[in-house]
Amino acid sequence: MIMGTFEDFRQQVTANAERVGLALRRRNRAPYGFELINEHGDVPTSGTLEELDGYLADQWVKTGADSVGDR
């Protein structure tokens, strides 16, 4: 992955979250970072953008949607 700006990466993680039915939200209180939220407002995981990107990649594979052209 070629890394661009922080905003580019945040937008990429946001798009990946939407693919698996989640939304990305910034945590403004300690511990700072980001959360993924489902449609019920539950938080399945939280962490850095890099950690969430890895989590989303795993979720994408688990849905069986990981094929050439799906990303």
trRosetta pair geometry for C-beta under 8 A, 3 or more apart (Angstrom, degrees):
i j d omega theta_ij theta_ji phi_ij phi_ji
3 9 6.6 0 -147 -70 82 121
4 8 3.6 4 81 54 124 161
4 9 6.7 -177 59 -40 77 77
5 8 4.7 106 53 1 73 101
5 9 7.2 -141 97 -1 43 86
6 9 5.8 -60 -153 39 33 109
6 10 6.2 35 151 -21 69 106
7 10 5.5 -50 -143 36 33 113
7 11 6.3 35 156 -19 64 105
8 11 5.9 -58 -152 37 28 111
8 12 6.5 31 150 -21 63 106
9 12 5.5 -52 -149 33 34 115
9 13 6.4 32 154 -16 66 103
9 49 5.9 89 134 143 113 146
9 53 7.8 -57 -176 -68 96 141
10 13 5.9 -55 -148 38 31 108
10 14 6.3 36 151 -22 64 107
10 24 7.5 176 -171 125 79 154
10 49 6.3 -84 -93 -115 65 143
11 14 5.5 -51 -146 35 33 116
11 15 6.4 33 155 -18 65 104
12 15 5.8 -55 -150 36 30 109
12 16 6.4 28 152 -16 64 107
12 53 7.5 26 110 -114 105 117
13 16 5.6 -54 -145 39 33 112
13 17 6.3 39 153 -24 65 104
13 24 5.9 92 119 -89 99 153
13 34 7.6 58 128 123 147 167
13 49 5.2 -125 -38 -158 162 94
13 52 5.8 67 -162 101 129 113
13 53 5.2 -86 -102 -79 101 86
13 56 6.8 157 -150 7 72 153
14 17 5.7 -53 -150 32 30 113
14 18 6.6 30 153 -19 63 104
14 23 7.9 8 -147 -157 80 55
14 24 4.7 -102 -100 23 72 133
15 18 5.7 -53 -151 33 33 113
15 19 6.8 42 149 -28 62 100
16 19 5.6 -46 -156 23 36 118
16 20 7.3 8 157 2 63 102
16 53 6.7 77 60 -131 159 67
16 56 4.3 89 136 144 118 147
16 57 7.5 -27 -169 -61 142 60
16 60 7.0 -68 -163 -54 96 131
17 20 6.6 -76 -160 47 33 91
17 22 4.2 -89 -174 86 90 95
17 23 6.1 111 133 -118 130 12
17 24 4.9 167 5 -44 163 91
17 36 5.7 -157 -131 -129 121 104
17 52 7.5 -10 -75 162 111 118
17 56 5.9 -86 -77 -105 58 136
18 21 7.5 51 -166 -73 34 16
18 22 7.2 -110 -72 63 27 52
18 23 7.2 45 -81 -93 73 56
19 56 7.7 93 57 -177 107 112
19 60 6.4 20 110 -103 130 105
19 65 7.4 -165 165 106 114 154
20 56 6.3 -168 14 -147 137 82
20 59 4.6 46 -135 128 164 127
20 60 6.1 -108 -62 -75 119 66
20 63 6.5 -159 -116 -32 94 143
21 38 6.6 27 127 -139 97 81
21 39 6.6 -51 172 -31 102 105
22 36 4.5 9 169 -178 140 104
22 37 6.3 140 -165 65 81 38
22 38 5.8 -50 -107 -88 78 57
22 44 7.2 -84 -109 28 134 122
22 56 7.6 -130 51 -105 134 102
23 36 7.1 147 70 -158 39 56
23 37 4.8 -28 61 61 93 96
24 34 5.8 -11 -168 -176 94 125
24 35 7.6 147 -157 78 47 45
24 36 6.3 -30 -97 -101 58 65
24 37 7.8 178 -82 16 11 85
24 52 7.2 103 -118 150 106 156
25 34 6.7 149 78 -161 41 72
25 35 4.9 -21 65 62 95 94
25 36 7.8 159 21 -96 80 17
25 37 5.5 35 -4 -14 123 123
26 33 7.9 -165 -152 114 57 27
26 34 5.7 -45 -105 -104 47 75
26 35 8.0 175 -94 19 2 78
27 31 7.1 32 113 92 148 55
27 32 5.7 179 92 -143 97 39
27 33 5.2 18 36 59 122 60
27 34 6.4 -154 -1 -88 87 18
27 35 5.8 92 -54 -23 100 100
27 46 6.7 57 -39 -163 136 131
28 32 7.3 12 -137 -119 18 87
29 32 7.4 -165 95 -80 18 66
33 46 6.0 111 99 163 122 93
33 47 5.5 -81 171 175 147 17
33 48 5.5 -88 -138 -76 110 44
34 46 6.5 -170 96 -154 44 74
34 47 6.9 -24 58 72 77 39
34 48 7.1 66 23 -158 98 17
34 49 5.9 66 9 -74 144 65
34 52 5.7 -61 88 -22 121 152
35 43 4.8 -45 -171 -137 122 120
35 45 7.6 173 -150 99 60 42
35 46 4.2 -27 -102 -102 73 103
36 43 6.7 123 71 -153 53 66
36 44 5.8 -40 89 53 108 92
36 45 5.5 20 35 61 114 78
36 46 7.0 -158 14 -82 67 53
36 52 6.0 155 -44 -143 111 117
36 55 7.2 -140 -8 102 149 138
36 56 7.6 169 -96 -71 148 98
37 41 6.2 -17 -169 -141 113 34
37 42 7.0 147 -153 74 64 36
37 43 5.8 -36 -96 -92 68 67
38 41 7.3 -52 70 17 66 17
38 42 5.0 -6 40 58 109 89
38 43 8.0 -161 5 -80 79 21
38 44 6.2 73 -34 -26 110 107
43 46 5.9 4 171 -47 124 106
45 51 7.9 -137 153 134 120 105
45 52 6.8 161 108 -109 112 79
45 55 5.3 -149 87 -149 160 164
46 52 7.7 -21 -150 -77 27 110
47 50 8.0 -82 127 67 108 64
47 51 3.5 -52 117 81 139 144
47 52 5.7 175 65 -45 92 80
47 55 7.6 129 38 -19 127 133
48 51 4.7 98 52 7 77 101
48 52 7.0 -148 92 -1 40 87
49 52 5.7 -59 -145 42 32 108
49 53 6.1 39 154 -27 66 105
50 53 5.6 -50 -147 31 29 115
50 54 6.8 29 153 -15 61 103
51 54 5.9 -56 -156 36 32 110
51 55 6.4 34 148 -19 66 106
52 55 5.3 -50 -145 37 38 116
52 56 6.1 38 155 -19 68 104
53 56 5.8 -54 -146 37 29 110
53 57 6.5 34 152 -23 62 104
54 57 5.6 -51 -148 31 33 113
54 58 6.6 33 153 -17 64 103
55 58 5.8 -57 -156 35 31 111
55 59 6.4 30 149 -18 66 107
56 59 5.4 -51 -145 38 36 113
56 60 6.2 42 153 -25 66 103
57 60 5.6 -50 -148 32 30 115
57 61 6.6 30 153 -17 62 104
58 61 5.8 -55 -152 35 32 110
58 62 6.4 32 152 -20 65 108
59 62 5.6 -54 -147 36 33 114
59 63 6.6 33 155 -22 65 103
60 63 6.1 -55 -154 30 30 109
60 65 5.8 -87 -172 70 74 103
60 66 5.4 98 130 -68 94 98
60 70 7.8 156 180 124 115 122
60 71 7.6 61 170 -90 155 96
61 64 7.8 45 172 -68 37 25
61 65 8.0 -116 -94 52 18 65
61 66 4.6 -9 -101 -13 62 146
63 66 7.9 117 62 -21 79 80
65 70 5.2 175 159 -177 82 150
66 70 6.2 -149 -126 69 24 139
66 71 7.4 24 -134 -48 69 105
67 70 5.0 87 52 -13 68 121
